[in-house]
């Protein structure tokens, strides 16, 4: 007989923004991987439900010009769609392995997504007496389904940017008082 | 709603300026199409970051006109397979400073006329790409008008009407991240 494990310890858990990361990886030039992330985001976990959001204006890559371009209608359109939102329900775990389903909204388009990841066995207590839990989630999405379709042809064929993007949330969750 | 019509051709008898005059005549009701004087593109200095701090009056005038319009319709000729240098220079001025520029989030569409059989389609494709990178909201796929020296066809006005309709719809203000 199998037992269903409780996903997270009782209580409300919120991401510590300094020690958490929300990032993306996308193939480019057909042979490399490009990484970026969002500096401003929130995430909270209660039971088997995780809710999160990221501010488009905080998009962060290693090039200021590209940070600007990513905020324009060519990409995320920060003026009209300032927030990316995410809800995961039905998160389940087997030991440290996590699976789940969620909904992701980018540029006003909401699509279901599948999640995989890992979660810490049990919370730890930090030097300041706060209980902490580690949760990492990944999903792959086709960015063009959300209207993030910019591309350029490679001289050697194919497109410069891949359509499939891996989204990664590495969350340092802290149990909230009360 | 005011659509500013910017021709990339400076000559007095320009096919592209005439194309924009056709657009003005084809405007949907409630849409005013105002022709931007091509002389204002001709008088701009070449883009130079050293001039940014104390931008010349011609640049200020350009930024004000392009920034205050509700939307912009560009008509481009094709010089050596791409956008005329003067128009590119104006876009470079109007795209700075990044994210606070006249073109940032400005809703734009592109049409173009040429005397050849392809209707400046390469220039239009380049212009749409350039405007997107400059931060604009680029609407539609362009409208190639070929053999412009032979006069415009009867189908042109309905096509321009449709381009303007799409442009003004996309330029509607939004609330709470959702298009009205």
Interface residues (C-beta under 8 A of the other chain):
Chain A: X64 X65 X68 X69 X71 X72 X73 X74 X77 X79 X80 X81 X82 X83 X108 X150
Chain B: X98 X99 X104 X105 X132 X133 X135 X136 X137 X138 X174 X177 X178 X179
